[in-house]
Amino acid sequence: MAFALNTYPVTYRAKYSDGKWADEYLEKPHKTPEDEAAMGDEDRAKLENSRNYYDDMPLVNYTTQYGLACFEGLKALPQKNGGLAVFRPDRNAARFYSSMEGLYMPPFPEEMFISSCLETVKRNAALGFKPVYNSDWEKDSYISADSVYIRPFTISESGIGVNLSHEPYVMVINTPVSAYFSSGNSDAVVTERIRATPSGTGWIKACSNYAISALAKSEAFKAGYMECIFLDAVHRKYIEEGSSCNIFFYLKSGELVTPELGDTILPGITRASIIELARDRGVKTTERRVSIDEALEETKECFVSGTAAGATPLTSITYQGRKVIFNDSQTGEFTREIRDTIKGIQYGKLPDTKNWMVQVI
Ligand SMILES: *Cc1c(COP(=O)(O)O)cnc(C)c1O
């Protein structure tokens, strides 16, 4: 599976108490990567489970009971010239900080966020747990490429009454990933469900937002679509996001549009990077409201963006039973260029003129 849990041995744990953060790196049970690969399924599953269990952490807490938590996702990517580099960790650090503030938790210092992300990758690589660059990936523009997914997240302290988390844990785990969207088609459907409401938590990378996304995505999947699209809660008319990705429309007029940020849209780092790259290319790029009618009428190419998705084309959108196909169901030229540019920078094939990459090893 493309995104299976297969945690690398070294994890990070910080805990806030008495007004400060105390932290540690944990080395969970492991063999060499080669020996692990040679293990039988049952033994391997046991070993992987042992890495994912922490018997000194509270089971009953505001996260497991009420979904009070937030998380981040970023990648360390194998570089064409060797080693591993992380894409824009400072941006994830800043977003994690504001997510925690948004949930009224003591925010995790940005420099601790960055160092724990880089250090887990470095320590796992030192044990041999790291993907290695493969030039075959260049042939499909890194769609099949491997990377390390870094997942920082919060867990609350013990508690059962509805409450805020004043003394959270911050954990960082690493797990290997390959291609995110693996199903055969690239069709999307507009869901009736509402992901985020004004004055809610849509702008926070909050775990609780994901219940609705997961329901809507599974409904879309069962109906034969790869992705679902959310409309706004008030007008039921303006496009907001994909299931857990931002969305872009390259219009027939040559304008690139993406829904403007607000309290119902997650400020994606891939989104911000694509806006910058498109403007550099001289493409008129606008953050504004996009109605579903405009999108269906005027779109030449459509794609969703996110750390896991990269820039993934949507070849059609179905709304109220009407399916509109874009660009003869082919990945469009603009989408391809954007995807190739961002992937090229991330994997060190193109020069990192923006200083987005932080070399780890
Ligand atoms: C994480 C996320 C994104 C994408 O953000 P990136 O920083 O580009 O990975 C988009 N939408 C939602 C709802 C998300 O949780």
The ligand as a Tripos MOL2 file, in Angstrom:
@<TRIPOS>MOLECULE
LIG
   15    15     1     0     0
SMALL
NO_CHARGES

@<TRIPOS>ATOM
      1 C1         -2.6300   19.4220    5.0270 C.3       1 LIG1
      2 C2         -3.8080   19.8550    4.2390 C.ar      1 LIG1
      3 C3         -3.6920   20.4360    2.9570 C.ar      1 LIG1
      4 C4         -2.3740   20.5560    2.2240 C.3       1 LIG1
      5 O1         -1.3880   21.2820    2.8760 O.3       1 LIG1
      6 P1          0.1480   21.1180    2.4580 P.3       1 LIG1
      7 O2          0.8640   22.0060    3.3860 O.co2     1 LIG1
      8 O3          0.2740   21.5380    1.0450 O.co2     1 LIG1
      9 O4          0.4790   19.6750    2.6340 O.co2     1 LIG1
     10 C5         -4.8450   20.8850    2.3300 C.ar      1 LIG1
     11 N1         -6.0510   20.7470    2.9040 N.ar      1 LIG1
     12 C6         -6.2080   20.1820    4.1220 C.ar      1 LIG1
     13 C7         -7.5840   20.0880    4.7120 C.3       1 LIG1
     14 C8         -5.1030   19.7230    4.8320 C.ar      1 LIG1
     15 O5         -5.2750   19.1620    6.0290 O.3       1 LIG1
@<TRIPOS>BOND
     1     1     2 1
     2     2     3 ar
     3     2    14 ar
     4     3     4 1
     5     3    10 ar
     6     4     5 1
     7     5     6 1
     8     6     7 2
     9     6     8 1
    10     6     9 1
    11    10    11 ar
    12    11    12 ar
    13    12    13 1
    14    12    14 ar
    15    14    15 1
@<TRIPOS>SUBSTRUCTURE
     1 LIG1         1 GROUP 0 **** ****
